[in-house]
Amino acid sequence: MNVNMGMIDRGLRLVVALVLLYLALGTTALGGGLLYWLALLVAVVFGVTALVGSCPLYSMLGIRTCPLRR
């Protein structure tokens, strides 16, 4: 897998993932229905892509938020 995410993008994804995890697991704001499971799914996807540094959707669309390495 090629790295296609910059540090700012990765950091923002981690912050969003942590906020979604907190809302889903730490509060009752999302209830226990579809919104709860959707928040968990998005949090996991954002967290994994941020840690790995590669987003499959970015690859399909040809997007890179990181500087090119030489």
mmCIF file of the N, C-alpha and C atoms, coordinates in Angstrom:
data_MODEL
# 
_entry.id   MODEL 
# 
loop_
_atom_site.group_PDB 
_atom_site.id 
_atom_site.type_symbol 
_atom_site.label_atom_id 
_atom_site.label_alt_id 
_atom_site.label_comp_id 
_atom_site.label_asym_id 
_atom_site.label_entity_id 
_atom_site.label_seq_id 
_atom_site.pdbx_PDB_ins_code 
_atom_site.Cartn_x 
_atom_site.Cartn_y 
_atom_site.Cartn_z 
_atom_site.occupancy 
_atom_site.B_iso_or_equiv 
_atom_site.pdbx_formal_charge 
_atom_site.auth_seq_id 
_atom_site.auth_comp_id 
_atom_site.auth_asym_id 
_atom_site.auth_atom_id 
_atom_site.pdbx_PDB_model_num 
ATOM 1   N N  . MET A 1 1  ? 0.825   -1.182 0.000  1.00 0.00 ? 1  MET A N  1 
ATOM 2   C CA . MET A 1 1  ? 0.000   0.000  0.000  1.00 0.00 ? 1  MET A CA 1 
ATOM 3   C C  . MET A 1 1  ? 0.867   1.242  0.000  1.00 0.00 ? 1  MET A C  1 
ATOM 4   N N  . ASN A 1 2  ? 0.521   2.172  -0.849 1.00 0.00 ? 2  ASN A N  1 
ATOM 5   C CA . ASN A 1 2  ? 1.253   3.436  -0.894 1.00 0.00 ? 2  ASN A CA 1 
ATOM 6   C C  . ASN A 1 2  ? 0.635   4.425  0.065  1.00 0.00 ? 2  ASN A C  1 
ATOM 7   N N  . VAL A 1 3  ? 1.481   5.193  0.706  1.00 0.00 ? 3  VAL A N  1 
ATOM 8   C CA . VAL A 1 3  ? 0.998   6.247  1.596  1.00 0.00 ? 3  VAL A CA 1 
ATOM 9   C C  . VAL A 1 3  ? 0.436   7.365  0.733  1.00 0.00 ? 3  VAL A C  1 
ATOM 10  N N  . ASN A 1 4  ? -0.817  7.729  0.963  1.00 0.00 ? 4  ASN A N  1 
ATOM 11  C CA . ASN A 1 4  ? -1.425  8.804  0.185  1.00 0.00 ? 4  ASN A CA 1 
ATOM 12  C C  . ASN A 1 4  ? -2.099  9.851  1.069  1.00 0.00 ? 4  ASN A C  1 
ATOM 13  N N  . MET A 1 5  ? -1.791  9.825  2.367  1.00 0.00 ? 5  MET A N  1 
ATOM 14  C CA . MET A 1 5  ? -2.382  10.777 3.303  1.00 0.00 ? 5  MET A CA 1 
ATOM 15  C C  . MET A 1 5  ? -1.284  11.546 4.026  1.00 0.00 ? 5  MET A C  1 
ATOM 16  N N  . GLY A 1 6  ? -1.436  12.870 4.079  1.00 0.00 ? 6  GLY A N  1 
ATOM 17  C CA . GLY A 1 6  ? -0.489  13.714 4.790  1.00 0.00 ? 6  GLY A CA 1 
ATOM 18  C C  . GLY A 1 6  ? -0.736  13.693 6.289  1.00 0.00 ? 6  GLY A C  1 
ATOM 19  N N  . MET A 1 7  ? 0.158   14.301 7.023  1.00 0.00 ? 7  MET A N  1 
ATOM 20  C CA . MET A 1 7  ? 0.084   14.284 8.482  1.00 0.00 ? 7  MET A CA 1 
ATOM 21  C C  . MET A 1 7  ? -1.147  15.033 9.010  1.00 0.00 ? 7  MET A C  1 
ATOM 22  N N  . ILE A 1 8  ? -1.513  16.141 8.384  1.00 0.00 ? 8  ILE A N  1 
ATOM 23  C CA . ILE A 1 8  ? -2.693  16.882 8.830  1.00 0.00 ? 8  ILE A CA 1 
ATOM 24  C C  . ILE A 1 8  ? -3.945  16.044 8.610  1.00 0.00 ? 8  ILE A C  1 
ATOM 25  N N  . ASP A 1 9  ? -4.055  15.430 7.452  1.00 0.00 ? 9  ASP A N  1 
ATOM 26  C CA . ASP A 1 9  ? -5.192  14.558 7.136  1.00 0.00 ? 9  ASP A CA 1 
ATOM 27  C C  . ASP A 1 9  ? -5.282  13.401 8.130  1.00 0.00 ? 9  ASP A C  1 
ATOM 28  N N  . ARG A 1 10 ? -4.156  12.794 8.408  1.00 0.00 ? 10 ARG A N  1 
ATOM 29  C CA . ARG A 1 10 ? -4.132  11.665 9.354  1.00 0.00 ? 10 ARG A CA 1 
ATOM 30  C C  . ARG A 1 10 ? -4.514  12.116 10.756 1.00 0.00 ? 10 ARG A C  1 
ATOM 31  N N  . GLY A 1 11 ? -4.007  13.262 11.173 1.00 0.00 ? 11 GLY A N  1 
ATOM 32  C CA . GLY A 1 11 ? -4.335  13.786 12.495 1.00 0.00 ? 11 GLY A CA 1 
ATOM 33  C C  . GLY A 1 11 ? -5.813  14.117 12.636 1.00 0.00 ? 11 GLY A C  1 
ATOM 34  N N  . LEU A 1 12 ? -6.379  14.750 11.607 1.00 0.00 ? 12 LEU A N  1 
ATOM 35  C CA . LEU A 1 12 ? -7.802  15.076 11.641 1.00 0.00 ? 12 LEU A CA 1 
ATOM 36  C C  . LEU A 1 12 ? -8.658  13.815 11.688 1.00 0.00 ? 12 LEU A C  1 
ATOM 37  N N  . ARG A 1 13 ? -8.269  12.801 10.942 1.00 0.00 ? 13 ARG A N  1 
ATOM 38  C CA . ARG A 1 13 ? -9.012  11.538 10.966 1.00 0.00 ? 13 ARG A CA 1 
ATOM 39  C C  . ARG A 1 13 ? -8.962  10.890 12.347 1.00 0.00 ? 13 ARG A C  1 
ATOM 40  N N  . LEU A 1 14 ? -7.809  10.949 12.994 1.00 0.00 ? 14 LEU A N  1 
ATOM 41  C CA . LEU A 1 14 ? -7.713  10.391 14.343 1.00 0.00 ? 14 LEU A CA 1 
ATOM 42  C C  . LEU A 1 14 ? -8.586  11.156 15.330 1.00 0.00 ? 14 LEU A C  1 
ATOM 43  N N  . VAL A 1 15 ? -8.616  12.458 15.209 1.00 0.00 ? 15 VAL A N  1 
ATOM 44  C CA . VAL A 1 15 ? -9.458  13.269 16.097 1.00 0.00 ? 15 VAL A CA 1 
ATOM 45  C C  . VAL A 1 15 ? -10.934 12.936 15.875 1.00 0.00 ? 15 VAL A C  1 
ATOM 46  N N  . VAL A 1 16 ? -11.356 12.861 14.614 1.00 0.00 ? 16 VAL A N  1 
ATOM 47  C CA . VAL A 1 16 ? -12.748 12.522 14.306 1.00 0.00 ? 16 VAL A CA 1 
ATOM 48  C C  . VAL A 1 16 ? -13.079 11.130 14.819 1.00 0.00 ? 16 VAL A C  1 
ATOM 49  N N  . ALA A 1 17 ? -12.151 10.183 14.646 1.00 0.00 ? 17 ALA A N  1 
ATOM 50  C CA . ALA A 1 17 ? -12.380 8.817  15.127 1.00 0.00 ? 17 ALA A CA 1 
ATOM 51  C C  . ALA A 1 17 ? -12.542 8.791  16.635 1.00 0.00 ? 17 ALA A C  1 
ATOM 52  N N  . LEU A 1 18 ? -11.708 9.532  17.349 1.00 0.00 ? 18 LEU A N  1 
ATOM 53  C CA . LEU A 1 18 ? -11.806 9.566  18.812 1.00 0.00 ? 18 LEU A CA 1 
ATOM 54  C C  . LEU A 1 18 ? -13.104 10.221 19.275 1.00 0.00 ? 18 LEU A C  1 
ATOM 55  N N  . VAL A 1 19 ? -13.521 11.283 18.604 1.00 0.00 ? 19 VAL A N  1 
ATOM 56  C CA . VAL A 1 19 ? -14.777 11.946 18.966 1.00 0.00 ? 19 VAL A CA 1 
ATOM 57  C C  . VAL A 1 19 ? -15.959 11.005 18.728 1.00 0.00 ? 19 VAL A C  1 
ATOM 58  N N  . LEU A 1 20 ? -15.960 10.313 17.586 1.00 0.00 ? 20 LEU A N  1 
ATOM 59  C CA . LEU A 1 20 ? -17.046 9.379  17.292 1.00 0.00 ? 20 LEU A CA 1 
ATOM 60  C C  . LEU A 1 20 ? -17.069 8.217  18.284 1.00 0.00 ? 20 LEU A C  1 
ATOM 61  N N  . LEU A 1 21 ? -15.890 7.718  18.638 1.00 0.00 ? 21 LEU A N  1 
ATOM 62  C CA . LEU A 1 21 ? -15.832 6.649  19.640 1.00 0.00 ? 21 LEU A CA 1 
ATOM 63  C C  . LEU A 1 21 ? -16.361 7.125  20.986 1.00 0.00 ? 21 LEU A C  1 
ATOM 64  N N  . TYR A 1 22 ? -16.009 8.333  21.358 1.00 0.00 ? 22 TYR A N  1 
ATOM 65  C CA . TYR A 1 22 ? -16.501 8.879  22.625 1.00 0.00 ? 22 TYR A CA 1 
ATOM 66  C C  . TYR A 1 22 ? -18.022 9.022  22.591 1.00 0.00 ? 22 TYR A C  1 
ATOM 67  N N  . LEU A 1 23 ? -18.547 9.563  21.482 1.00 0.00 ? 23 LEU A N  1 
ATOM 68  C CA . LEU A 1 23 ? -19.993 9.736  21.379 1.00 0.00 ? 23 LEU A CA 1 
ATOM 69  C C  . LEU A 1 23 ? -20.724 8.395  21.419 1.00 0.00 ? 23 LEU A C  1 
ATOM 70  N N  . ALA A 1 24 ? -20.148 7.389  20.778 1.00 0.00 ? 24 ALA A N  1 
ATOM 71  C CA . ALA A 1 24 ? -20.804 6.085  20.718 1.00 0.00 ? 24 ALA A CA 1 
ATOM 72  C C  . ALA A 1 24 ? -20.671 5.311  22.024 1.00 0.00 ? 24 ALA A C  1 
ATOM 73  N N  . LEU A 1 25 ? -19.486 5.324  22.610 1.00 0.00 ? 25 LEU A N  1 
ATOM 74  C CA . LEU A 1 25 ? -19.240 4.474  23.770 1.00 0.00 ? 25 LEU A CA 1 
ATOM 75  C C  . LEU A 1 25 ? -19.295 5.210  25.102 1.00 0.00 ? 25 LEU A C  1 
ATOM 76  N N  . GLY A 1 26 ? -19.032 6.504  25.104 1.00 0.00 ? 26 GLY A N  1 
ATOM 77  C CA . GLY A 1 26 ? -18.934 7.239  26.347 1.00 0.00 ? 26 GLY A CA 1 
ATOM 78  C C  . GLY A 1 26 ? -20.177 8.018  26.729 1.00 0.00 ? 26 GLY A C  1 
ATOM 79  N N  . THR A 1 27 ? -21.110 8.153  25.796 1.00 0.00 ? 27 THR A N  1 
ATOM 80  C CA . THR A 1 27 ? -22.336 8.897  26.075 1.00 0.00 ? 27 THR A CA 1 
ATOM 81  C C  . THR A 1 27 ? -23.525 8.110  25.549 1.00 0.00 ? 27 THR A C  1 
ATOM 82  N N  . THR A 1 28 ? -24.696 8.630  25.801 1.00 0.00 ? 28 THR A N  1 
ATOM 83  C CA . THR A 1 28 ? -25.905 8.028  25.237 1.00 0.00 ? 28 THR A CA 1 
ATOM 84  C C  . THR A 1 28 ? -26.473 8.900  24.123 1.00 0.00 ? 28 THR A C  1 
ATOM 85  N N  . ALA A 1 29 ? -25.663 9.812  23.598 1.00 0.00 ? 29 ALA A N  1 
ATOM 86  C CA . ALA A 1 29 ? -26.121 10.765 22.593 1.00 0.00 ? 29 ALA A CA 1 
ATOM 87  C C  . ALA A 1 29 ? -26.589 10.085 21.307 1.00 0.00 ? 29 ALA A C  1 
ATOM 88  N N  . LEU A 1 30 ? -25.969 8.966  20.944 1.00 0.00 ? 30 LEU A N  1 
ATOM 89  C CA . LEU A 1 30 ? -26.324 8.301  19.691 1.00 0.00 ? 30 LEU A CA 1 
ATOM 90  C C  . LEU A 1 30 ? -27.327 7.178  19.880 1.00 0.00 ? 30 LEU A C  1 
ATOM 91  N N  . GLY A 1 31 ? -27.691 6.909  21.108 1.00 0.00 ? 31 GLY A N  1 
ATOM 92  C CA . GLY A 1 31 ? -28.634 5.815  21.354 1.00 0.00 ? 31 GLY A CA 1 
ATOM 93  C C  . GLY A 1 31 ? -27.979 4.471  21.073 1.00 0.00 ? 31 GLY A C  1 
ATOM 94  N N  . GLY A 1 32 ? -28.762 3.503  20.697 1.00 0.00 ? 32 GLY A N  1 
ATOM 95  C CA . GLY A 1 32 ? -28.213 2.178  20.436 1.00 0.00 ? 32 GLY A CA 1 
ATOM 96  C C  . GLY A 1 32 ? -28.585 1.655  19.064 1.00 0.00 ? 32 GLY A C  1 
ATOM 97  N N  . GLY A 1 33 ? -29.077 2.525  18.211 1.00 0.00 ? 33 GLY A N  1 
ATOM 98  C CA . GLY A 1 33 ? -29.555 2.098  16.910 1.00 0.00 ? 33 GLY A CA 1 
ATOM 99  C C  . GLY A 1 33 ? -28.533 2.252  15.799 1.00 0.00 ? 33 GLY A C  1 
ATOM 100 N N  . LEU A 1 34 ? -29.034 2.604  14.653 1.00 0.00 ? 34 LEU A N  1 
ATOM 101 C CA . LEU A 1 34 ? -28.222 2.706  13.439 1.00 0.00 ? 34 LEU A CA 1 
ATOM 102 C C  . LEU A 1 34 ? -27.122 3.750  13.579 1.00 0.00 ? 34 LEU A C  1 
ATOM 103 N N  . LEU A 1 35 ? -27.433 4.883  14.183 1.00 0.00 ? 35 LEU A N  1 
ATOM 104 C CA . LEU A 1 35 ? -26.445 5.948  14.344 1.00 0.00 ? 35 LEU A CA 1 
ATOM 105 C C  . LEU A 1 35 ? -25.253 5.487  15.181 1.00 0.00 ? 35 LEU A C  1 
ATOM 106 N N  . TYR A 1 36 ? -25.520 4.709  16.198 1.00 0.00 ? 36 TYR A N  1 
ATOM 107 C CA . TYR A 1 36 ? -24.467 4.152  17.054 1.00 0.00 ? 36 TYR A CA 1 
ATOM 108 C C  . TYR A 1 36 ? -23.512 3.285  16.238 1.00 0.00 ? 36 TYR A C  1 
ATOM 109 N N  . TRP A 1 37 ? -24.063 2.351  15.473 1.00 0.00 ? 37 TRP A N  1 
ATOM 110 C CA . TRP A 1 37 ? -23.227 1.436  14.687 1.00 0.00 ? 37 TRP A CA 1 
ATOM 111 C C  . TRP A 1 37 ? -22.519 2.149  13.544 1.00 0.00 ? 37 TRP A C  1 
ATOM 112 N N  . LEU A 1 38 ? -23.162 3.129  12.949 1.00 0.00 ? 38 LEU A N  1 
ATOM 113 C CA . LEU A 1 38 ? -22.531 3.904  11.888 1.00 0.00 ? 38 LEU A CA 1 
ATOM 114 C C  . LEU A 1 38 ? -21.351 4.698  12.440 1.00 0.00 ? 38 LEU A C  1 
ATOM 115 N N  . ALA A 1 39 ? -21.523 5.281  13.614 1.00 0.00 ? 39 ALA A N  1 
ATOM 116 C CA . ALA A 1 39 ? -20.426 6.029  14.241 1.00 0.00 ? 39 ALA A CA 1 
ATOM 117 C C  . ALA A 1 39 ? -19.255 5.108  14.552 1.00 0.00 ? 39 ALA A C  1 
ATOM 118 N N  . LEU A 1 40 ? -19.531 3.909  15.058 1.00 0.00 ? 40 LEU A N  1 
ATOM 119 C CA . LEU A 1 40 ? -18.455 2.954  15.332 1.00 0.00 ? 40 LEU A CA 1 
ATOM 120 C C  . LEU A 1 40 ? -17.736 2.547  14.053 1.00 0.00 ? 40 LEU A C  1 
ATOM 121 N N  . LEU A 1 41 ? -18.486 2.276  12.998 1.00 0.00 ? 41 LEU A N  1 
ATOM 122 C CA . LEU A 1 41 ? -17.879 1.874  11.726 1.00 0.00 ? 41 LEU A CA 1 
ATOM 123 C C  . LEU A 1 41 ? -16.991 2.975  11.165 1.00 0.00 ? 41 LEU A C  1 
ATOM 124 N N  . VAL A 1 42 ? -17.493 4.188  11.141 1.00 0.00 ? 42 VAL A N  1 
ATOM 125 C CA . VAL A 1 42 ? -16.704 5.314  10.615 1.00 0.00 ? 42 VAL A CA 1 
ATOM 126 C C  . VAL A 1 42 ? -15.469 5.550  11.485 1.00 0.00 ? 42 VAL A C  1 
ATOM 127 N N  . ALA A 1 43 ? -15.613 5.430  12.784 1.00 0.00 ? 43 ALA A N  1 
ATOM 128 C CA . ALA A 1 43 ? -14.473 5.623  13.693 1.00 0.00 ? 43 ALA A CA 1 
ATOM 129 C C  . ALA A 1 43 ? -13.387 4.586  13.433 1.00 0.00 ? 43 ALA A C  1 
ATOM 130 N N  . VAL A 1 44 ? -13.784 3.333  13.247 1.00 0.00 ? 44 VAL A N  1 
ATOM 131 C CA . VAL A 1 44 ? -12.798 2.278  12.988 1.00 0.00 ? 44 VAL A CA 1 
ATOM 132 C C  . VAL A 1 44 ? -12.108 2.511  11.643 1.00 0.00 ? 44 VAL A C  1 
ATOM 133 N N  . VAL A 1 45 ? -12.883 2.820  10.606 1.00 0.00 ? 45 VAL A N  1 
ATOM 134 C CA . VAL A 1 45 ? -12.294 3.053  9.275  1.00 0.00 ? 45 VAL A CA 1 
ATOM 135 C C  . VAL A 1 45 ? -11.351 4.247  9.311  1.00 0.00 ? 45 VAL A C  1 
ATOM 136 N N  . PHE A 1 46 ? -11.781 5.350  9.929  1.00 0.00 ? 46 PHE A N  1 
ATOM 137 C CA . PHE A 1 46 ? -10.922 6.531  10.012 1.00 0.00 ? 46 PHE A CA 1 
ATOM 138 C C  . PHE A 1 46 ? -9.671  6.243  10.833 1.00 0.00 ? 46 PHE A C  1 
ATOM 139 N N  . GLY A 1 47 ? -9.823  5.525  11.930 1.00 0.00 ? 47 GLY A N  1 
ATOM 140 C CA . GLY A 1 47 ? -8.671  5.206  12.762 1.00 0.00 ? 47 GLY A CA 1 
ATOM 141 C C  . GLY A 1 47 ? -7.654  4.337  12.049 1.00 0.00 ? 47 GLY A C  1 
ATOM 142 N N  . VAL A 1 48 ? -8.127  3.297  11.378 1.00 0.00 ? 48 VAL A N  1 
ATOM 143 C CA . VAL A 1 48 ? -7.211  2.391  10.667 1.00 0.00 ? 48 VAL A CA 1 
ATOM 144 C C  . VAL A 1 48 ? -6.525  3.108  9.517  1.00 0.00 ? 48 VAL A C  1 
ATOM 145 N N  . THR A 1 49 ? -7.279  3.862  8.715  1.00 0.00 ? 49 THR A N  1 
ATOM 146 C CA . THR A 1 49 ? -6.653  4.555  7.591  1.00 0.00 ? 49 THR A CA 1 
ATOM 147 C C  . THR A 1 49 ? -5.657  5.611  8.071  1.00 0.00 ? 49 THR A C  1 
ATOM 148 N N  . ALA A 1 50 ? -5.954  6.256  9.197  1.00 0.00 ? 50 ALA A N  1 
ATOM 149 C CA . ALA A 1 50 ? -5.014  7.252  9.734  1.00 0.00 ? 50 ALA A CA 1 
ATOM 150 C C  . ALA A 1 50 ? -3.732  6.590  10.214 1.00 0.00 ? 50 ALA A C  1 
ATOM 151 N N  . LEU A 1 51 ? -3.846  5.453  10.872 1.00 0.00 ? 51 LEU A N  1 
ATOM 152 C CA . LEU A 1 51 ? -2.654  4.770  11.376 1.00 0.00 ? 51 LEU A CA 1 
ATOM 153 C C  . LEU A 1 51 ? -1.818  4.159  10.254 1.00 0.00 ? 51 LEU A C  1 
ATOM 154 N N  . VAL A 1 52 ? -2.482  3.643  9.222  1.00 0.00 ? 52 VAL A N  1 
ATOM 155 C CA . VAL A 1 52 ? -1.775  3.024  8.098  1.00 0.00 ? 52 VAL A CA 1 
ATOM 156 C C  . VAL A 1 52 ? -1.231  4.090  7.150  1.00 0.00 ? 52 VAL A C  1 
ATOM 157 N N  . GLY A 1 53 ? -1.971  5.206  7.017  1.00 0.00 ? 53 GLY A N  1 
ATOM 158 C CA . GLY A 1 53 ? -1.531  6.280  6.131  1.00 0.00 ? 53 GLY A CA 1 
ATOM 159 C C  . GLY A 1 53 ? -1.997  6.138  4.717  1.00 0.00 ? 53 GLY A C  1 
ATOM 160 N N  . SER A 1 54 ? -2.894  5.217  4.475  1.00 0.00 ? 54 SER A N  1 
ATOM 161 C CA . SER A 1 54 ? -3.383  4.981  3.123  1.00 0.00 ? 54 SER A CA 1 
ATOM 162 C C  . SER A 1 54 ? -4.902  4.850  3.148  1.00 0.00 ? 54 SER A C  1 
ATOM 163 N N  . CYS A 1 55 ? -5.557  5.590  2.264  1.00 0.00 ? 55 CYS A N  1 
ATOM 164 C CA . CYS A 1 55 ? -7.010  5.548  2.147  1.00 0.00 ? 55 CYS A CA 1 
ATOM 165 C C  . CYS A 1 55 ? -7.365  4.921  0.798  1.00 0.00 ? 55 CYS A C  1 
ATOM 166 N N  . PRO A 1 56 ? -8.085  3.788  0.795  1.00 0.00 ? 56 PRO A N  1 
ATOM 167 C CA . PRO A 1 56 ? -8.457  3.153  -0.470 1.00 0.00 ? 56 PRO A CA 1 
ATOM 168 C C  . PRO A 1 56 ? -9.303  4.062  -1.366 1.00 0.00 ? 56 PRO A C  1 
ATOM 169 N N  . LEU A 1 57 ? -10.177 4.863  -0.785 1.00 0.00 ? 57 LEU A N  1 
ATOM 170 C CA . LEU A 1 57 ? -10.994 5.772  -1.593 1.00 0.00 ? 57 LEU A CA 1 
ATOM 171 C C  . LEU A 1 57 ? -10.122 6.825  -2.267 1.00 0.00 ? 57 LEU A C  1 
ATOM 172 N N  . TYR A 1 58 ? -9.120  7.344  -1.549 1.00 0.00 ? 58 TYR A N  1 
ATOM 173 C CA . TYR A 1 58 ? -8.180  8.283  -2.143 1.00 0.00 ? 58 TYR A CA 1 
ATOM 174 C C  . TYR A 1 58 ? -7.461  7.630  -3.327 1.00 0.00 ? 58 TYR A C  1 
ATOM 175 N N  . SER A 1 59 ? -7.072  6.364  -3.176 1.00 0.00 ? 59 SER A N  1 
ATOM 176 C CA . SER A 1 59 ? -6.383  5.665  -4.262 1.00 0.00 ? 59 SER A CA 1 
ATOM 177 C C  . SER A 1 59 ? -7.268  5.546  -5.498 1.00 0.00 ? 59 SER A C  1 
ATOM 178 N N  . MET A 1 60 ? -8.531  5.204  -5.286 1.00 0.00 ? 60 MET A N  1 
ATOM 179 C CA . MET A 1 60 ? -9.458  5.063  -6.420 1.00 0.00 ? 60 MET A CA 1 
ATOM 180 C C  . MET A 1 60 ? -9.697  6.393  -7.124 1.00 0.00 ? 60 MET A C  1 
ATOM 181 N N  . LEU A 1 61 ? -9.729  7.484  -6.363 1.00 0.00 ? 61 LEU A N  1 
ATOM 182 C CA . LEU A 1 61 ? -10.002 8.795  -6.932 1.00 0.00 ? 61 LEU A CA 1 
ATOM 183 C C  . LEU A 1 61 ? -8.735  9.542  -7.353 1.00 0.00 ? 61 LEU A C  1 
ATOM 184 N N  . GLY A 1 62 ? -7.567  8.970  -7.056 1.00 0.00 ? 62 GLY A N  1 
ATOM 185 C CA . GLY A 1 62 ? -6.301  9.603  -7.425 1.00 0.00 ? 62 GLY A CA 1 
ATOM 186 C C  . GLY A 1 62 ? -5.938  10.806 -6.569 1.00 0.00 ? 62 GLY A C  1 
ATOM 187 N N  . ILE A 1 63 ? -6.384  10.799 -5.323 1.00 0.00 ? 63 ILE A N  1 
ATOM 188 C CA . ILE A 1 63 ? -6.122  11.915 -4.412 1.00 0.00 ? 63 ILE A CA 1 
ATOM 189 C C  . ILE A 1 63 ? -4.919  11.598 -3.547 1.00 0.00 ? 63 ILE A C  1 
ATOM 190 N N  . ARG A 1 64 ? -4.056  12.602 -3.340 1.00 0.00 ? 64 ARG A N  1 
ATOM 191 C CA . ARG A 1 64 ? -2.920  12.483 -2.432 1.00 0.00 ? 64 ARG A CA 1 
ATOM 192 C C  . ARG A 1 64 ? -2.870  13.748 -1.592 1.00 0.00 ? 64 ARG A C  1 
ATOM 193 N N  . THR A 1 65 ? -2.823  13.601 -0.297 1.00 0.00 ? 65 THR A N  1 
ATOM 194 C CA . THR A 1 65 ? -2.692  14.762 0.588  1.00 0.00 ? 65 THR A CA 1 
ATOM 195 C C  . THR A 1 65 ? -1.317  14.832 1.216  1.00 0.00 ? 65 THR A C  1 
ATOM 196 N N  . CYS A 1 66 ? -0.439  13.959 0.797  1.00 0.00 ? 66 CYS A N  1 
ATOM 197 C CA . CYS A 1 66 ? 0.931   13.992 1.317  1.00 0.00 ? 66 CYS A CA 1 
ATOM 198 C C  . CYS A 1 66 ? 1.875   14.457 0.219  1.00 0.00 ? 66 CYS A C  1 
ATOM 199 N N  . PRO A 1 67 ? 2.984   15.043 0.600  1.00 0.00 ? 67 PRO A N  1 
ATOM 200 C CA . PRO A 1 67 ? 3.964   15.460 -0.401 1.00 0.00 ? 67 PRO A CA 1 
ATOM 201 C C  . PRO A 1 67 ? 4.596   14.238 -1.074 1.00 0.00 ? 67 PRO A C  1 
ATOM 202 N N  . LEU A 1 68 ? 4.965   14.392 -2.316 1.00 0.00 ? 68 LEU A N  1 
ATOM 203 C CA . LEU A 1 68 ? 5.602   13.303 -3.044 1.00 0.00 ? 68 LEU A CA 1 
ATOM 204 C C  . LEU A 1 68 ? 7.001   13.064 -2.507 1.00 0.00 ? 68 LEU A C  1 
ATOM 205 N N  . ARG A 1 69 ? 7.335   11.814 -2.343 1.00 0.00 ? 69 ARG A N  1 
ATOM 206 C CA . ARG A 1 69 ? 8.691   11.450 -1.866 1.00 0.00 ? 69 ARG A CA 1 
ATOM 207 C C  . ARG A 1 69 ? 9.594   11.242 -3.064 1.00 0.00 ? 69 ARG A C  1 
ATOM 208 N N  . ARG A 1 70 ? 10.843  11.644 -2.913 1.00 0.00 ? 70 ARG A N  1 
ATOM 209 C CA . ARG A 1 70 ? 11.802  11.459 -4.009 1.00 0.00 ? 70 ARG A CA 1 
ATOM 210 C C  . ARG A 1 70 ? 12.850  10.482 -3.621 1.00 0.00 ? 70 ARG A C  1 
# 
